[in-house]
Amino acid sequence: MPSPLPHRRLHHLQFSPSVNARPCSSPLVFSAKGEKFFCEEGLSPRARRLPTRLAWCCIDWDQLCLLHPLGSGGFGSVYKAVYHGATVAVKQVKKCSKNSLASRQSFWAELNVAHLDHQNVVRVVAASTCAPATQDSLGTIIMEYVGSSTLHHAIYGTDCRAEKRKDDGLGCGHVCLSLTQALGYSCDIAAGLVFLHSHLIVHLDLKPANIFITEQNVCKIGDFGCSQKLQDLVSSGPLLSQQGGTYTHRAPELLKGERVTHKADIYSFAITLWQMVTQQEPYLGERQYVLYSVVACNLRPSLTAAVFKGSATGQQLESIIEICWKSDIAERPTADLLLQNLHSLSLTV
């Protein structure tokens, strides 16, 4: 469930009187039981100051207690923890020896949503570039705890919240999401995208595994390790796409290394919505074949499933998906228009 920490609990500079006076936070070590962080007297040579805009992010290490791991990914591990008496999630970005630049980019990208607050976006509570001496870590990020259930679990049956229905022949044994629930979740995701895009943030790795479902049955967009800020265009010229993200959900213009726009998230949303409706995997076959076919042959997941043909709602869903994954980014709708269309459709179900 969402963390009960007040949204502005750490926004004051009480933990960082001056961003230039000391590093963002003191280095830390694990206790003998491996359950709690605590401060050391000295300062780590690896400690770096956060930018002034993130001065509020300092971590009060005395108040942080790790509970148990929640999972791990390409750039780090996530733990369930308690911070100032509230349940939180703690992400440690590891220092990859093979690609340290990518690890650093992932850490700073996660902080693109720092200081932002929206009901459909996982909130950053605090962050630090310090790391324990025993950990191969570039930094630590404390986020609100939203549980471990993801949209991927809901779609493919590992954590069903919907009532079970008879097997429809798609191979998953039962369908976990009703059409009504899929539309409700879609509105949550689209609302999150409207908010992110209004702050010139593109997620660039939108997929079911990066969308969390709270105990209140609300979807929140998380994992911003691939995100970018479009405002960088002003100072650095055209922002070209970086390699990263999930190839099955990556827009064709990004696969070609072209300019990043918020329409890339709309494409990824279309693949995600298709997964919710069909409960199938987008593509089968070799990765390089899929990449080539998406770019050169306009390959997209099949829209022949019965769900798209059996009702007016299904046909409208098909139209929304088709326009969202158009190759021409100008033809894709904005997140605002997408949310309006989805909300209108949800009222008819």
Summary of the structure (lengths in Angstrom):
residues: 349
radius of gyration: 21.0
end to end distance: 27.8
largest distance: 67.1
contacts: 1101
relative contact order: 0.11
helix: 36%
strand: 17%
